[in-house]
């Protein structure tokens, strides 16, 4: 518990976790409702659900190398914020979508971009915070940082499942659109909050302390 308290006392980690919890809340709403969006809103046959999910996943995996390249050029923070706003676009499209298979592919292809970005970069941010803490305090609490992050996003997922179930009790098209709107709003808030994460300070401080350590 002492280690957990120290972990959450880190200001930069808290700023990261605030956005991360909101992101996983929004993402869980979307993933839980995806099959319903496709069958109830877009009126796509159940047989296409796997194809659309596979398409989204395959494109996302193919984008991983590009994400790594862009992260080095423009920074992880900027790319993560781009991922947040990209998901906002996905949720907005879902909330406003019409009928037809084309909508399913639009959502699948659009979602693959933030899925690739936010599938790998947040872990790197946690690693940076953990590394800076190790250099400043001499304590290696990397495991606790990742455990605390896991605990936080599990809370977001659990809350999302409760909200989704509550909103879709009537099982109407309007109730499913409502979940997409909630995901849109919360993801937008997560993007705004992540602007407070100071990646430049963290990386420059790591570089400075590593230079001192080498000397």
Order of alpha helices (4+ residues) and beta strands (2+ residues): alpha-alpha-alpha-alpha-alpha-alpha-alpha-alpha
